[in-house]
């Protein structure tokens, strides 16, 4: 099967080209992914002419005349057919100024358009009216696919200077495809790394998130570090690098440990925010590192300080500051707790407190904690894994009886005010906290009747009277 036979909608696009007398090509990522046998639902159609007019005519031909999204600034239009997005663009030439990645655009040829593409593997094109579906490959992109190389079509100095975001894209593609950077391309990124400063934080964030969502994110982070980009876009993370030795005692390199944890999480969950928690779980170790002559290196309180660092890092990287931030903060703060439980004898009270504090994020926390065991000592690793299974079972058992994951107090502040005929104040807070602690300590079950009896008893201790009698 050739590429044109794989996608039935190409036939109708080709007919539109014939009707308008315009050459049209499928170009870029769809061709690349076809050759790599990867699924793709994004199709780029290059028109040697007006891409927006072409898109509108195509939409009419398939009965979707009003369903064209036009982006005049970029000279593109998009038509969605079921779950496939087809973007139409006119062939163009681009020229850049030093302080902007936004080019001046003029109409061009197929060759002009292929030359402006970021990488050789994204410059591949197929004429939709060629029954043989011959791949037009002016920069040996097919050979680069075979060699698993990311390389720019033109001089990388010009490619990266013109649009510095392409440096991040090069590393992202290398990470997603498990490719290598062409040596000249990688060296050029190192020379042009400071140009990344003209790129918006949002665009950098988007590329960084795509790296984090890759099957093995460490590939991307190591390349970001090797090229010097990481210290410019995420300096807090670079500070994790290095090993100190005093009196023959060394600590592990927390940079590489963190990348190993991130890769471990990536094998266990597709969730972006658990992966961010993995990236940040030890972020405060450089600030909390101390050497004790007796016990060696310590990082006391790094989980608390790390959680407090998360909001600033999220702001610096233009990451969302709502529920996702709260989840990452919580996971960073609590990431040692299940490990401590796995080491010690597991009490119901400790499990209840963990369930209460982690709430609905308890499963994410357990994924992070499993991933955080990176010891190469198989005996230790097995012991941790076995103990974690005990903790997980205990969590299941306690949650089944006490239902603390989605905590709702069985007796509310309004209940307390009504029972004792008192206004909102100190006594209400004392009783509410006492109920919570009694449940977490296992003194009473997490049930309303028992909690009401406890409330009456506590109120009497505080000199309050039952107003309902």
Order of alpha helices (4+ residues) and beta strands (2+ residues): alpha-alpha-beta-alpha-beta-alpha-beta-beta-beta-beta-beta-alpha-beta-beta-alpha-beta-alpha-alpha-beta-alpha-alpha-alpha-alpha-alpha-beta-beta-alpha-alpha-alpha-beta-beta-alpha-alpha-alpha-alpha-alpha-alpha-alpha-alpha-alpha
